[in-house]
Structures are given as C-alpha cells and as structure tokens.
Amino acid sequence: MTRIKARAMEILQEIPDDKIVPIIEVLKGLRPLSAQDGKSMVNDETPSSVMGICSKYASPYLVPLEKEAWSEAVKEKHAIR
C-alpha cells in the first residue's frame, strides 16, 4: 500500500461508523476517475473568445432564430399586464 493510501485509511478509521456512509458513497462516485487511464479531467482548450463558446452544441436549424427569440423574450418579460 502506498503512503497516500495508508494516510487515507487512517483518516477513514478516525471517522465514526455512523458518519462513514456518505464518505463511502463519495468514494464510489470517484471510482470512474481512476479507470480513465490517466486522461485529464481538465479542459485543455482555452477559448480565444467567450462569444460562441457553446456554438458546438447549437441546433443549426435554430441559429437563424436566435436574435428574434431574444427580442421576443425581452418583450414578454417587460410586457405590461
């Protein structure tokens, strides 16, 4: 066992049994991270601009309607009722 795992075990042993269940659930959730063969979870892409950062997720059919949709939403929000 590595030194870091031994330290983690020490910390786990210090936690009372009635408080350990949530910690075990968190550890279970972290398992997929160790199975990623060293792939980084950090996004290495730095956008040159914030504009269009989500464009790869946009529906090409709805893009032409964006400006119209924005103005309609503002009109609805500020409509006198």
ZISULUR-V502333 format. One record per pair of residues at least 12 apart in sequence whose C-alpha atoms are under 6 Angstrom apart, sorted by sequence separation. I is the first residue (numbers start at 1). J is the second residue. If there is no record, write none. Layout:
I;J, I;J
This chain:
none
